[in-house]
Amino acid sequence: MVVVGGGLAGAQAALTLRAHGYDGRVVLIGDEPVAPYERPPLSKEYLRGEIEPAAFAVHPADAYAREGVELRTGTPVEALDARERAVRLADGEVIRGDAVLLATGCRPRRLPVPGADLPGVVHLRTLADADRLRALLDAGGPLVVAGGGWIGCEVAASARRRGVDVTLVERLGTPLEGVLGPEVGAFWARVHREEGVRLITGTGVEAFEGHDGVERVRLAGGRTLPCAAVVVAVGVTPRTELAAAAGLAVDDGIAVDACLRTSAPGVFAAGDVARAWHPGYGRALRVEHWATARHQGAWAAGAMLGRREPYDRLPYFFSDQYDVAMEYTGAHAPDDRLTVRGAPGDRAFTALWQDAGGRLTAAMGVGAPEGLDDWATLIRAAVTVDAERLGDPRVPPEEVAGAGATGGVPGACGLR
Ligand SMILES: Cc1cc2nc3c(=O)[nH]c(=O)nc-3n(C[C@H](O)[C@H](O)[C@H](O)COP(=O)(O)OP(=O)(O)OC[C@H]3O[C@@H](n4cnc5c(N)ncnc54)[C@H](O)[C@@H]3O)c2cc1C
């Protein structure tokens, strides 16, 4: 069994093969120089200097040897032969498997502007990136964060907690508007301003300027921001090049069916890189979050051993910024109708999205006033929900659907 990509999804797959009783050869190949680790702390506790890398390894350091998994670190896979289910490494070695899993994750997008390669301009994906950024924050800032998505917001929050002067530049009207829409984005804008972040929205970055390192960020319109470090956090792109070169179907991610099978027999994909058909939503989803990498990675091990069960968990993710803990479950589309329960001003509310048919598609809890379990149950049930009851905090989540609820997932696919 050949697993390409030593991240969370790959590491989960390799050890789950053993948990399923597979006793043949398992090779886990990653291009980073270290054993698989969790990335969420890189923008949170680790960036703030509160924990060490051993605290966020995916598995204990000795687990791979104990389970007989050949872990190859610092080893880029250069090519995939899908028909032979074989991968070629940089030194020419070819490893052939009965099945191959592609868990190659994503890489940060770059800003195509002058100065993007200046020292002090950082993209945050790896432990090495986090070490570079920590050193820059140790030097004191000021820091400019270009991009107000999850990672940009978390970096801004962690840097503020370290007392660094932070300016966050976002092209849209609010941070997180791209993923949550303007109304929920306005909540996050207020939180960051209250915590001392200088927020500049509706403006793009035109250039990074400096001599030996970045000294200024120039914005569209000519305004400049002095800085000693920049984090570019403008999204990620799936690492599909191996799959594409091998002729696999690729469409903003490696296309897989609900059982994580690519278009080539015996080749599978999971985690950030996979665009998987989701039976509950009736469309393909590519989810760039920890829980999906973890669960899909484990699921892929079963698929590699011939199990034919669809992966149908609800997407889930979390974010921590300052003292605000946020959880989100489901997947809403941009046109879905938003209802807010609770008081965003108190940093405790639930945002709920419904599709055109009135079915709940996603729920986001801030300060988790009610938890998300009941909402997840409603999403899975796929019943029509009355928007007024949904928005009335006196109606408990488990009673929102009421007796008049209609619908349900056709064929009850058993969403988890
Ligand atoms: C800073 C940061 C904070 C985050 N915080 C959160 C959070 O709070 N909540 C949340 O839900 N999610 C969070 N995420 C997202 C989460 O970490 C990812 O969804 C998860 O890491 C995806 O795991 P993966 O195994 O699919 O991909 P990756 O973690 O990207 O692992 C893929 C691995 O494959 C390697 N690779 C790629 N190509 C090759 C090749 N050809 N040969 C060998 N190796 C290769 C890569 O170098 C990498 O090591 C965060 C991510 C980052 C970067």
The ligand as an ORCA input file, in Angstrom:
! r2SCAN-3c Opt
* xyz 0 1
  C      -1.738     27.309      9.619
  C      -2.925     26.397      9.444
  C      -3.939     26.403     10.400
  C      -5.044     25.582     10.244
  N      -6.033     25.607     11.182
  C      -7.124     24.844     11.038
  C      -8.182     24.882     11.995
  O      -8.133     25.637     12.964
  N      -9.248     24.068     11.815
  C      -9.339     23.221     10.751
  O     -10.337     22.512     10.636
  N      -8.357     23.153      9.806
  C      -7.253     23.946      9.935
  N      -6.253     23.897      8.993
  C      -6.399     22.996      7.827
  C      -5.867     21.595      8.082
  O      -4.614     21.659      8.695
  C      -5.793     20.857      6.755
  O      -7.102     20.659      6.320
  C      -5.057     19.529      6.860
  O      -3.718     19.738      7.199
  C      -5.115     18.776      5.539
  O      -4.405     17.590      5.657
  P      -3.910     16.779      4.376
  O      -3.183     15.600      4.907
  O      -5.026     16.593      3.430
  O      -2.891     17.765      3.623
  P      -1.530     18.417      4.133
  O      -1.595     18.690      5.589
  O      -1.250     19.561      3.210
  O      -0.437     17.280      3.894
  C      -0.018     16.910      2.609
  C       1.441     16.529      2.678
  O       1.843     15.940      1.450
  C       3.111     16.456      1.069
  N       3.264     16.299     -0.390
  C       2.616     16.953     -1.371
  N       3.027     16.535     -2.585
  C       3.959     15.577     -2.343
  C       4.764     14.761     -3.205
  N       4.688     14.828     -4.539
  N       5.637     13.893     -2.625
  C       5.717     13.783     -1.276
  N       4.987     14.531     -0.439
  C       4.102     15.413     -0.961
  C       3.032     17.890      1.545
  O       4.293     18.513      1.629
  C       2.378     17.704      2.917
  O       3.328     17.391      3.874
  C      -5.128     24.722      9.111
  C      -4.091     24.721      8.156
  C      -3.005     25.544      8.308
  C      -1.910     25.552      7.257
*
